[in-house]
């Protein structure tokens, strides 16, 4: 009797254990996973222009067996996609095209419904069903762009100004695109919806074209060409013979300073590294410092004629394409992207335009190098200084002494390397040193644009 009772207890215990084991299996098994499929609308900001397809991702741990995508409008529901998968997928990347006749829709808002079923055995073998709704605003109108005024021409290596108007209820981005893929930023100007920007034609580029590009949140794009007459200014090409005296003197001294040349014994290799690698590193910093453009609205932009060195003589021109030869063989080349001026030793350097000091430190080949921002993406750079009187972050008033000339960095004698940059691009300082050029290309353009804006 007792033995039967024990056998019965053991049997019940085994049944209980099996039930627990089955329950645990169901609970933890991927076959019975309980999570509904996940749906995401990629790169969605809540807008659709009914032109580009919507990109949708559906994912599930057990696998998706079916999905349906429905567009809900005032006129009812329309199925955009429906599929029963022969082979379940754990992740689907879908592109949903707008329905036929979508362009005649008058709805300003729609709802996108996504439903998906997985192959899980959960829910009495029915699986999990996911349902997600996305609210989308319909915007089919492209932004409106109109050029208000611009400089008549731009020279290779030079600058120009453009003022334009952009209208769109859902505006996203505005920039000026050059044919070499440079994005120039624009600053709000004078009144709501108007913008101003300085442009620059890099001296190394053979041509130039600028197009105002406006995009809205729905992905609509409008482009408007800036009508500039191009003057293809020619620049000097200098063939420079490298002497052993120069390589064993100045280059040897410079090689001691730079980490890039540590351990390099060959004098010609030292020169090549300094002229190319170190220069590229220094210019990368310069371009980073001089690329930002303020985004607060301005009503004017006044700039005075620049002449940083009183009675300074030009000893090297902007845009000079320097090719270096050793024993008749071309070994390296570089562009001189500033104007070298010399007066007496340690001569005072003044800035005629006020600005903020964005850098005041040593920068390799440029030596001691203060850089000033004058607004609208316009910057001035002063290289090879012997001493500097300003500090980073300081606001400098017009006609201030900021440094003294010198021969720090890669300089053979006491002089100033004067650079002018527009949004990270070196431009001809001579233009900004010419009062008439500033009047015709900057001051008059702004003055006339404000008159046009006031009349609109």
C-alpha positions in Angstrom: 0.0 0.0 0.0 2.8 2.4 1.0 4.7 1.5 -2.1 1.8 2.4 -4.4 1.4 5.7 -2.6 5.1 6.5 -3.1 4.9 5.5 -6.8 1.9 7.8 -7.2 3.7 10.7 -5.6 6.7 10.2 -7.7 4.5 10.1 -10.8 2.7 13.3 -9.8 6.1 15.0 -9.2 7.3 13.9 -12.6 4.2 15.3 -14.3 4.6 18.6 -12.3 8.3 18.8 -13.4 7.4 18.1 -17.0 4.7 20.9 -16.8 7.2 23.3 -15.3 9.8 22.3 -18.0 7.3 22.8 -20.8 6.2 26.1 -19.4 9.9 27.2 -19.1 10.5 26.0 -22.6 7.5 28.0 -24.0 8.5 31.0 -21.9 12.2 31.1 -23.0 12.1 29.5 -26.4 12.6 31.7 -29.5 9.9 29.7 -31.1 7.4 31.2 -28.6 8.9 34.7 -28.5 6.2 37.2 -27.5 7.4 40.5 -28.9 5.5 42.0 -31.8 7.4 43.1 -34.9 9.0 46.5 -34.8 8.4 49.1 -37.5 10.4 52.2 -38.2 10.1 54.9 -40.8 13.7 55.7 -41.8 14.9 59.4 -41.9 11.4 60.6 -41.2 10.8 64.1 -39.9 7.0 63.8 -40.3 6.9 65.2 -43.9 6.3 63.6 -47.3 6.5 65.3 -50.7 4.8 62.3 -52.5 7.8 62.1 -54.9 10.4 60.1 -53.1 9.6 56.6 -51.7 9.3 56.2 -48.0 11.9 53.8 -46.5 10.4 51.4 -43.9 12.2 48.8 -41.8 10.3 45.9 -40.2 12.1 43.6 -37.9 11.3 40.6 -35.7 13.3 38.0 -33.8 11.4 35.0 -34.9 10.7 36.2 -38.5 8.1 38.1 -40.4 5.5 36.1 -42.4 3.3 38.9 -43.6 2.9 42.7 -43.7 0.5 45.3 -45.0 1.0 49.1 -45.5 -2.1 51.3 -45.7 -2.4 55.0 -46.4 -5.4 56.6 -44.6 -6.8 59.8 -46.2 -10.0 61.7 -46.2 -11.2 59.6 -49.1 -10.6 56.3 -47.3 -7.9 53.7 -47.0 -5.6 52.6 -49.8 -3.2 49.6 -49.6 0.2 50.6 -50.7 1.9 47.2 -50.2 0.8 43.8 -49.0 2.9 40.6 -49.0 2.7 37.1 -47.6 6.3 35.9 -47.4 7.1 32.4 -48.6 10.4 32.5 -46.6 10.0 34.5 -43.3 12.6 37.3 -42.9 13.9 38.7 -39.6 14.4 42.1 -41.2 12.8 43.8 -44.2 13.9 47.0 -45.9 11.0 48.4 -47.9 10.6 51.3 -50.3 7.0 52.5 -50.5 6.2 54.5 -53.6 3.4 57.1 -53.6 0.1 55.7 -55.0 -1.0 56.6 -58.5 -2.8 59.9 -58.7 -1.2 61.0 -55.4 -0.4 64.4 -56.9 -4.2 65.2 -57.1 -4.6 64.6 -53.4 -5.8 67.6 -51.4 -5.0 66.1 -48.0 -2.5 68.1 -46.0 -2.1 65.3 -43.5 -2.3 61.6 -43.9 -1.8 58.5 -41.7 0.4 55.6 -42.7 -0.6 52.3 -41.0 1.9 49.4 -40.9 0.8 46.0 -39.8 3.1 42.9 -39.6 2.7 39.3 -38.4 5.5 37.0 -37.2 6.0 33.2 -37.2 6.1 32.9 -33.4 4.0 30.0 -31.9 2.9 32.4 -29.1 -0.7 33.3 -28.7 -1.9 29.8 -29.3 0.2 29.4 -32.5 -1.2 32.6 -34.0 2.0 34.6 -33.5 2.4 38.3 -32.7 0.9 41.1 -34.6 2.4 44.6 -34.7 0.6 47.7 -35.7 2.1 51.2 -35.9 0.7 54.5 -37.3 2.8 57.4 -38.6 1.3 60.9 -39.0 2.7 62.6 -42.1 2.3 66.2 -43.4 2.0 66.4 -47.1 4.1 69.2 -48.8 4.5 69.1 -52.5 5.6 72.7 -53.1 9.2 73.6 -53.7 10.8 76.6 -51.9 10.7 79.8 -53.9 14.1 81.4 -54.5 14.9 84.8 -56.1 18.2 86.5 -56.4 17.9 90.1 -55.2 21.4 91.4 -56.1 24.9 90.2 -56.5 28.4 91.3 -57.5 28.7 91.7 -61.3 31.7 89.5 -61.6 34.1 87.2 -59.7 37.8 86.7 -60.5 39.7 83.4 -60.1 41.0 83.6 -56.6 38.6 86.4 -55.8 35.4 87.1 -53.9 31.8 88.1 -54.6 28.6 88.9 -52.7 25.0 87.6 -53.3 21.7 88.6 -51.6 18.6 86.5 -52.2 15.2 85.7 -50.9 13.8 82.3 -49.9 10.1 81.5 -49.2 8.8 78.2 -47.8 6.5 77.3 -44.9 8.6 74.3 -44.0 12.1 75.5 -44.9 14.9 73.2 -43.8 18.3 74.3 -45.3 19.8 77.0 -47.4 23.3 77.1 -48.9 25.1 78.2 -52.1 26.7 75.3 -53.9 29.7 75.7 -56.1 30.6 73.5 -59.0 33.4 72.1 -56.9 30.9 71.0 -54.2 31.8 73.7 -51.7 28.8 74.6 -49.6 28.8 78.3 -48.8 26.6 79.3 -45.8 24.2 82.3 -45.9 23.3 84.6 -43.1 19.9 86.1 -42.5 19.8 89.7 -43.8 17.8 92.8 -43.2 14.2 91.3 -43.2 12.6 87.9 -42.7 13.2 85.6 -45.6 16.3 87.4 -47.0 19.9 86.1 -46.9 23.4 87.3 -47.7 26.6 85.4 -48.4 30.1 85.9 -49.5 31.4 83.6 -52.2 35.0 82.6 -53.1 36.6 81.2 -56.3 39.6 79.1 -55.2 42.7 80.0 -57.1 43.4 76.3 -57.8 40.1 75.8 -59.6 39.8 76.4 -63.3 36.1 77.5 -63.3 33.4 78.7 -60.9 29.6 78.4 -60.7 27.4 79.2 -57.8 23.8 78.0 -57.2 21.5 78.9 -54.4 19.9 75.7 -53.0 16.9 75.7 -50.8 15.4 72.5 -49.3 12.3 72.0 -47.2 11.5 69.4 -44.6 9.6 67.3 -47.1 12.7 67.0 -49.4 11.5 69.5 -52.0 14.5 71.3 -53.6 14.8 74.6 -55.5 17.9 75.8 -57.2 18.7 79.2 -58.6 21.9 80.1 -60.5 23.8 83.2 -59.3 24.6 85.2 -62.5 28.3 86.1 -62.2 30.6 87.1 -65.0 33.8 85.1 -64.6 37.2 86.7 -65.0 39.8 83.9 -65.3 42.8 85.8 -63.8 46.2 84.2 -64.5 48.7 83.7 -61.7 52.5 83.4 -61.7 54.2 80.0 -61.9 57.6 80.2 -60.1 60.3 77.6 -60.8 62.5 77.5 -57.7 65.8 75.8 -57.6 66.6 74.2 -54.2 70.2 74.7 -53.1 72.2 72.4 -50.7 72.8 75.5 -48.6 69.1 76.1 -48.2 68.4 72.4 -47.4 71.2 72.2 -44.8 70.2 75.6 -43.3 66.6 76.7 -43.0 65.1 73.2 -43.8 67.5 71.5 -41.2 66.4 74.0 -38.6 62.7 73.6 -39.4 63.0 69.8 -39.4 64.1 70.0 -35.8 60.8 71.5 -34.8 58.2 69.3 -36.5 57.2 65.8 -35.4 56.6 64.8 -39.0 60.3 65.1 -39.8 61.7 63.4 -36.7 63.9 60.5 -37.7 64.1 61.6 -41.3 67.8 62.3 -42.3 67.5 62.9 -46.0 67.4 66.7 -46.5 65.3 66.6 -49.7 62.8 64.3 -48.0 62.7 66.7 -45.0 61.8 69.5 -47.4 59.1 67.5 -49.2 57.5 66.6 -45.8 57.6 70.2 -44.6 56.4 71.7 -47.8 53.5 69.2 -48.3 52.6 67.3 -45.1 53.3 70.0 -42.5 51.7 72.7 -44.8 48.6 70.6 -45.3 48.3 70.2 -41.5 48.7 73.9 -40.9 46.2 74.8 -43.7 43.7 72.3 -42.4 43.6 74.2 -39.1 43.3 77.5 -40.9 40.4 76.3 -43.0 38.7 75.0 -39.8 39.2 78.3 -38.0 37.9 80.4 -40.9 34.8 78.3 -42.0 32.1 79.4 -39.5 29.5 81.9 -40.5 27.4 83.8 -37.9 23.6 83.0 -38.1 22.1 86.0 -36.4 20.3 88.5 -38.7 22.4 91.5 -39.9 21.1 94.6 -41.5 24.4 95.8 -43.0 28.0 94.7 -43.5 30.6 97.5 -43.6 34.2 96.8 -44.3 37.1 99.2 -44.6 40.0 99.0 -47.0 42.6 96.7 -45.5 46.3 97.7 -45.3 47.9 96.0 -42.4 51.5 97.2 -42.9 52.2 100.9 -43.3 54.6 101.6 -46.2 54.9 97.9 -46.7 56.3 96.7 -50.0 54.9 93.5 -51.6 57.7 90.9 -51.7 55.5 87.9 -52.8 52.1 87.8 -54.5 49.0 85.8 -53.8 48.3 82.8 -56.0 51.9 82.1 -56.9 52.2 78.5 -58.0 55.6 77.5 -56.7 57.4 74.5 -58.2 60.6 73.3 -56.5 63.4 71.6 -58.4 66.5 69.9 -57.3 69.2 69.2 -59.9 66.6 69.8 -62.6 64.0 67.4 -61.2 60.6 68.5 -59.8 60.4 67.4 -56.2 57.5 69.4 -54.7 55.0 72.2 -55.3 52.6 74.5 -53.4 50.5 77.6 -53.8 51.3 80.8 -52.0 47.9 81.7 -50.6 48.6 85.1 -49.1 50.4 88.4 -49.8 53.9 88.9 -48.4 54.7 92.4 -47.3 57.8 93.8 -45.8 58.8 97.1 -44.1 61.4 97.5 -41.4 62.1 94.7 -38.9 59.4 94.1 -36.3 57.1 96.6 -37.9 53.7 97.2 -36.3 50.8 95.3 -37.9 47.3 97.0 -37.7 43.9 95.9 -38.6 41.6 98.5 -40.1 38.5 96.4 -39.4 37.4 95.4 -35.9 36.8 91.8 -35.2 37.1 88.8 -32.9 40.4 87.0 -32.4 39.6 83.3 -33.2 43.3 82.1 -33.0 46.5 83.6 -31.6 49.2 80.9 -31.4 52.0 79.2 -33.3 50.9 77.3 -36.4 53.9 75.5 -38.0 55.0 77.1 -41.3 53.0 80.2 -40.5 54.8 80.9 -37.2 53.0 83.1 -34.7 49.7 83.6 -36.4 46.7 85.7 -35.1 43.5 85.2 -37.0 40.5 87.6 -36.9 36.9 87.2 -37.8 35.1 90.2 -39.3 31.7 88.7 -39.7 29.9 87.1 -42.7 32.5 84.4 -43.0 35.3 87.0 -43.7 38.6 86.4 -41.9 42.1 87.9 -41.9 45.4 86.1 -41.1 48.8 87.4 -40.1 51.7 85.0 -40.3 55.4 85.0 -39.2 54.8 87.5 -36.4 57.7 88.1 -34.0 55.2 89.1 -31.2 51.4 89.1 -30.9 49.4 91.7 -28.8 46.0 90.0 -28.9 44.6 86.8 -27.3 42.0 84.3 -28.5 38.4 85.4 -27.8 39.3 89.1 -27.6 37.2 91.7 -29.5 39.6 94.0 -31.3 38.4 97.5 -32.3 39.2 99.1 -35.7 42.7 100.5 -36.3 44.3 98.4 -33.5 47.9 97.2 -33.4 47.7 93.4 -33.1 51.2 92.2 -33.7 54.7 92.9 -35.1 56.3 91.5 -38.3 58.9 88.8 -37.9 60.4 85.6 -39.3 58.8 82.9 -37.2 57.9 79.7 -39.0 58.9 79.2 -42.6 60.2 82.7 -43.3 63.5 83.6 -44.9 63.4 87.2 -43.6 61.3 89.6 -41.5 57.9 90.1 -43.2 54.2 89.7 -42.9 52.2 87.0 -44.6 48.8 88.6 -44.9 45.9 86.3 -45.8 42.2 87.0 -46.4 39.8 84.1 -46.3 36.1 83.7 -47.1 34.4 80.7 -45.5 37.7 78.7 -45.3 38.9 79.7 -48.8 42.0 81.9 -49.3 41.1 84.9 -51.6 43.1 87.7 -53.1 44.0 90.2 -50.4 44.4 92.9 -53.1 40.6 93.1 -53.6 40.0 93.8 -49.9 42.8 96.4 -50.0 41.1 98.2 -52.9 38.5 100.9 -51.7 36.9 101.0 -55.2 36.5 97.2 -55.3 34.9 97.1 -51.9 32.4 99.9 -52.9 31.4 98.2 -56.2 31.3 94.6 -55.0 30.2 94.9 -51.3 28.8 98.3 -50.3 26.8 99.2 -53.4 25.4 95.6 -53.7 24.1 95.8 -50.1 22.8 99.4 -50.5 20.9 98.6 -53.7 19.6 95.3 -52.4 18.0 97.1 -49.4 16.2 99.5 -51.7 14.8 96.5 -53.7 13.7 94.7 -50.5 12.0 97.8 -49.2 10.0 98.1 -52.4 8.8 94.5 -52.3 
